[in-house]
Amino acid sequence: MQRILAGLLLILSSAVSAQDVRITPNMAAATYTINGETFTISREQDQDSLLTGEFARTSRACPPFCVHPMSVAPGVETVAELEVINFLTGQVAAGRGLLIDSRVPEWFAKGAIPGAVNVPFSTLDEGNPYRIEILKALGARDTASGLDFSDVFTLMLYCNGPWCDQSPRAIHSLLDAGYPAERIKYYRGGMQDWLMLGLTVTNPGGG
């Protein structure tokens, strides 16, 4: 009897130790390919892992680092992490969407969501002489009456977190340019929440 109990305990112990820190009960990881490059998102397996560095801070001077509302603009959907993953494995992998990292290049180089494209928020400002070219790269077309946004990519934008104004500013610039609100999504949690959940980060800067 003791040997049977010991065997059961060993089996149970092995099952627990083999169980990953999963994204959801039915998803251990998400893998997708963008422009020939394959990415995998999973979660940190060390359950004693803690945030360090900039994203371990709880307080920053406001302004500029103020808490932003859940809704960034009428018609723009606010999403969370599972929607980001579904967007990457669905629309982005299929070539119909883009995950936009709105931060300045220095921050993007330190770590980004796998598959994101860096379009700094300031490049979408009306005063940027190259803004039209950026909008065309996002799918807008020249017409006699101005830009046609009917076939643009669906965009999901993020920055450093709920205290970061860079993706909200980028979203408002897009809307002011005529980009349709239904083609824009806002990941409010940004890198702060992404890291807090132990989700995979790529290092575009290579450092």
Residue, then its C-alpha position, 0 to 999 in steps of 0.5 A: m500500500q505504501r508503495i502504491l501511495a508513493g507511486l501516486l505521489l510521484i506521478l502527481s508530482s511529475a504532472v505538476s512539475a511538467q505543467d507549464v505556466r500557460i497563456t490559457p488552460n488550452m494554450a501553452a504558446a502561440t506561434y506565427t509567421i510574419n514575412g517569413e520570420t517565425f515568432t513564438i509567444s509563451r510565458e516565463q516559466d520561473q514562478d519566482s521571476l520578478l519585474t526589474g528595471e524601468f517596468a518595476r516602478t510604480s510611480r512616474a511624474c504626471p505629467p507627462f506619465c499620467v494614467h490614460p482612460m480605457s477608451v482612447a477615442p470613439g470607435v477604437e477598440t481597446v484590447a488586452e493580451l489575448e486579443v493581441i495574440n489572436f491579432l498576431t496569429g490571425q490578421v497580422a500573420a495573414g497580411r491584413g494587420l500590423l501591430i504598431d509599437s508607437r514608442v521612440p526607437e530607443w525604447f523599441a530596441k530595448g524590447a518589443i512584442p514579437g512581430a511588432v513594427n516600430v512606427p514612432f508616434s511623432t512620425l504620424d504628427e501632421g507636421n511630419p513631411y513624410r506622414i503621407e508616405i507612412l499612411k500610404a505604406l499602411g494602405a492609404r491610396d492617392t485619389a483626386s479628392g485626397l487619400d482613400f483609406s478603404d483598403v488600409f491595414t487594421l492596426m493595433l497600437y501600443c506603447n509602454g503601458p497605461w501611463c504612456d501617451q505615445s500610442p494614444r497620440a499616434i491614434h489621434s494623429l491617425l484619426d485626424a488624418g482620416y484613418p477609420a476608427e474601426r481599423i484601429k485597436y488600442y492595447r492599453g496595457g502595453m509593455q508594462d502589462w505584457l512584461m507583468l504577465g511574463l510574456t515573450v519579448t524580442n530584442p530588436g536592438g540585439g543588445 
